[in-house]
Amino acid sequence: MPTLSPFAPRSPGPPPGFERELRVLHLEDSEADHDLTFVHLARGGLRVKMRRIDSEAEFLDAIERAEWDAIISDYNLPGFSGLVALDLLKASGRDLPFILVSGEIGEDTAVKAMRNGASDYLLKNNLARLVPALMHAVEATETRRARVRADRELDESKQRLRELAQHLQNSIEQERIAIAREIHDDVGGSLTALKFDLAWIARHSDSAEVLGRVSSALETVTLAIDSSKRIMHNLRPAILEQGLVAALHWLASRFEKRTGIDCEIRLPTDAPELPSGVPLVAYRTAQEALTNVTKHAQATRVQLDLALAGGVLSLEISDNGRGLSADDLAKARSFGIRGLHERAGTVGGWVDLTSGSGGTTLILSIPLTLPGTASRPEIAPRDDDDPSQWGAL
């Protein structure tokens, strides 16, 4: 029958860190051995509350219904054994110190028990080691639990940071859209109307001085319109409305024309419907990568590849430039690369960056859950085609 041992008389003092009472589940069919174990623990300065059980059913009920600090188990019990109890404990998913005690345990059995997760094993004729073994097992378990809690809290913190980054990124993009719309509707409309008015004045004036001022004003307004187009495009690339393939083709063409660096483009002819947010992330990644090539790579050739295989969208941008050193990647203010990682994470993707003397390769990978595979033809804008323009005036 299960028994509950009373408190033992206090020894001169408990071991440091064990002032609290320990709840110990004792698998033992001998009442005398149970009492002897209790006495050894009390003499070692531990305050313990022990419950003795001797069957599998009682063991399962005990670990299910109560919280324990440790389990001390005999090796041989009628119809039951310590190794079976250890397996049942592992199957329950509970992380508890498990000390195996026996009068006849062999070395092979002890090794097997330790491999299966036992904290320690003792012989009944050497119970003087019981208190240090129990203290060590409890401390090790608590340290392991603390590490698990810390890891879990760290994972939760990382998840909250990812969610915050995604929220901030979405907020930034929404704000960019709103500003681009204001520039298009208000600033762009006003500048366009002003250009028409200046053109009207030029047609209805014969004064050379007036015509000169009008011509100068038209040049200023044209520059303002061009600046507005550029700002609006940087805020929200309207080319994305035509699809990611068209946007990347246009971006690479503009890059090649602006920098003189050869840009080889490999894009699919079938562009599937992509989840919301993915096209913008891919476009911004390519834009940032090409900007870095312009600023730092000293490259003469760039390759841009977009592929979709196995439900994963892959965008690879590589160059033949000088590469990045470890110091470049470790710079405290290298926010461009960090921003790429954070931006990819908002859509469940990741960025791999490799660099050497032969150049740098950046790969964006985004797992997709595609709603369909409807294909659309590739749109290749002309070099002089700027989809962010308001039209010819």
N, C-alpha and C positions, 0 to 999 in steps of 0.2 A: 504494500500500500504506500502511496506517496506520503512523505512526511515533511514538515516544515520545521527547520531547526531554529531554536531560540537564539537570541543574541549571545555571543560569547563575552566573557569578562574582558574589559579593555586591557590591552597590553600597554607597556610604557608609552607607546605612541604609534600611530599608523605610519606607513611609509609616506614620504612626501608625495603629494598629488592624489592620495587615496583617502582623504578625510571623509569622503562620501561613502555611503553604504553600497556595497556591490550585491547585485541580485544574480545569484548563480543557480543554474539548473544542473542537477547532478543525476546522471544516469548510472544507477548503482543498485544491484539487487541485494546487497548485504547492508543491513542496518548498522552493523559494527564498523564496516569500512566507511560508511557515510559519516558516522560520528567521528571517526578518526580523521577523515579529511577535514571536517569542520574544525576540529581542534587544531590541526596544523595551520589552517588559515587564521584562526583566532590568535594563536601564539605568534604568528607573523605580523600581527598588528592590524589585520584587515577586519573591517566591520562588514560582515556578510549576512545575507538572508538567503538560505538555501532551501531548495525543494528537491526532494528525492523522487525519482520515477524509475520504473524498470520495464516499460513496455513501449512498443512502437506507437500504439494508440495514444498513450499518455504523452509521449514526446511530441507528436504532431499537435495535440490539443494545447500543450504548454507553449510551444513556439508560436502558435496561432493566436492565443488569447492573452499572452502576457509579454512584457518587455523584459529582456534579460541582458545582463552585462557580459556574461560568459557562460560556457557550457563545459562541464567536466564530465567525461564519460569513461566508464569501464569498457574494456575491450570486449569481454564476453558477458552476455546476459542471456537468460533463458529465452530462446526464440528470437533473439535480437542481438545486435552487435554494435560496437562503436563506429565501425566503418559504414554500416548501413545508416546509422544516425547522421553521420557526416554527409553522406550522399543526400539524405532527405533534407538536411539543412541547406545544402547547396541548391537543391531543387526548389526550395521555398524562396530563394532570392535574398534571404536575410544575411547580413554581414555580422557574424558573431564570432568571438574567439572560441576555439574548440580545442580543448586539451584532452588528449587520450591517456588514460591511466590503466595499467594492467600489471598483473603479477607474472605474466608469461609472454609478453609481446616480444616477437623476434625482430631482428634488425630489418629484414625485408619488409615485414608488415609495417614497421614504423616509417620506413622510407616511403612506402606506398601511401600511408596516411598523410604524411607531410606533402607529398605531391598532389594529393586530392584536396588539400586546403586546411589540414589540421595546423593549429598554431604551434603545438609542441606535443611531446609524448613523454611520459614518466613511468617508472616502475613503482609499484606500491611499496617496495622496500626502500625507496629513496624519495619519500614525500617531503624531505627537507627542501627540495627544489621547487615545491609546488607554488609557494608564495612568489618567488622571483619570476617563475614561468608565467603565473597568472598576471602579475603586474606588467610584465613585458608584453604579453598578448593583448591585454586591455589597452595599453598605451599605443601599441602598433595599430590596433583596430581603430581607435579614436583618431589617430593621425591620418589613417587611410580615409576614414569618413570625412574628416575635415578637408582633405585634399579633394575628395569627390564633391563635397559641397562647394568648395572654392572653384573647381572646374565648372560645376553647373552654374554657379553665379556668374562666372566669367563668360560662359556661353550665352546666358541670358542677357548680360550686359552688351556683348557683341551683337546679339540679335536686336536689342533696343537701339544700338548705334546704327545698325544697318537700316532699321525702320526709320530712324530719324534722318539718316542720309538720304533715303529714298523720298521721305516727305519734303526735305529741303530741296532736293533736286526737282521734284515735281512742282514745288512752289516757285522755284527759280524759272522753270520752263513756262509755267503759266504766266508769270510776270513778264517774261520775255515776249510771249505771244501778245499779251495786252499792250506792251509798249510798242511792239512792231505794228500792231493794228492802229494804234494812235498815230504813229509816224505815217503809216500808209494813208489813213483816212483824213487826218487833220493837216499834218505838215506837208505830206505829199500833195494833197488836194489844193492846199493854199499856194504852194510853190508852182504847181501846174497852172492854176488860175492866174497867178502873177506873170508867168511866162507868156500866157495868151494875151494878157493886157499889154505887156511890153511889146509883143509882136504887133498888136493892133496900133499902138502908138507909132511904131516904126513905119507902118504902112500909111499912116495918115499925117505924117510930118515931113516937111521939106527942109527943116532946119538941120544943117550939118552938125551943129553943136548938140541938138536934141538926139539926132541919130547916133552920134558918138556915145552919148550917155546911155542911150537905150542898148546899144551893142555891148557896152561894158556891163550894164545891169543884167543883160541876158546871159553873159558869160558867168557872172556871179551866181545867178539863179540856177544855171545848168550845173555848176559845181556843187551847189547846195543839194540839188536833186540827186546827183551822183553820190554824194556823201550820205544822203538819206537812204538811198537804195542799199549802199554798202552796210550801213548800220542796221537796217531792217533785215538784211539777209543774214548778218552775223547773229542777230537776235533770234530769228526763226527762219531757217532756210525753206522758202516756199517750194523749192524743187522737190522736197520730200513728199509733196502732194502727188507727184507723179511716180512715186515708188522708190525703194532703196536703190535698186539697180540704176535707175536714171540719175538719182542724186549722186551716187558714187562716181558714175561716168562723168557727170558734169564737174564734180569736185576735182577729179584727177586731171581732166582736160584743162581746167583753169589753173591748176598747180603747174602743169607742164608748160603752159603758155606764159605764166608769170615768172617762173624760175629758170626755165630753159633746161631743167633736169628731165631726162627721158623717163616716162612713166608707162610701164607696161600694165595693162588692165586685163584681168580675166574675170568676167562676170557671167553668171548663168543667164540663159535665155528665158528660162521659166522662173518667174518671181512669185513665190507663194504668198498668200496672205499672212502677214506676220502679226504676232500679238502686239497690243498697244505698247508703245514705249521702246520696242526693240529697234525699229528703223532709226529713231533719233539717237539712241545709244550708239549704234553702229556708225552712223554718220559722224557724230561728235568724236568718236574714237579715231576714225580715219582722218578727220580734220586736225585733231591734236597731233597725231602721228606725222602727218605731212608738215605741219608747222614745225615740229621738232627737227625733221629732216632739213628744212630750210634754214633753221637757226644754228644747228649744231653738227649735222652729220658730215658736211662737206662731200656729199655723194654726187655721183654723176648718173645714177640709175636707181629707179624705185619700181618695185613690183607690188601690185595691189590685187589680191585674190579674194573673191567671195564665193563660198561654197555652202551647200546644205546637204548633209549626209547623216544618216542614223538619227534624225530628229535633232541635230545640233547645227546651229548656224555658226560658221567660222569665217572670220574676216582676218586676213593676214596681210600685213604691210611690212615689206623688207627693203633694205637699201644696201648699197655697197660702200657706205661711208666709213669713217674712222672708228665707229663703235663707241660704246659707253664703258667707262672704267667703273670699278667697284666704288670709287670715291664719288663718281657722278651719281650713281644710284643711291648712295648713302647720304647725300646732301640733306641737311635739315630742312631746306626749303624747296625740295623737289616735289612740289605740290602737283605738277602736271601728271606725273606717273601715278601718284597716289590718287589723284582725281579720277584717272582712268579705271583704277581698281574699284573705287567707290561707285562710279557710274555703272560699271558692269554689274556690280552686286545688286543694283536696284532692279534688275530684270533677271536675277538668278544666274548671271554669267560670271566669267572670270577672265583675267588677262595674264598671258604668259609673255615674258620679255627675255630675250636672249641676245647677247651682244658679244662681239669679238673683233679681232682685227679685220675680219672680212665684212663687217657691217652689223646692222641691228635688225632683228625680226621681232615684230609685235603681233601676237595672235589673240584675237578676241573670240571667245567661245560662249555661245548662249544656247542652252537646251530649250527646245521649243515644244509646245503642245499645239500643233497646228490644227485649226478648225477645218482646213481643207487644203487642197493643192491646186486651186485654180490658177492657171497660168495666164500671164499677160505678156505681150511682146515687150522686148527691151526698147526703151526710148533713149536715143542718143542725141542729146541737144547739140546744136551747132556751137562752135567756139564763141560766136558772138551773141549767143542766146543767153540772156540773163532772166530767169523766171521770176526774179523779184522786182522787175521793172514794172512801171505803171503803163508802159506803152509809148510808142513814138509820138512825139509832139510836133 
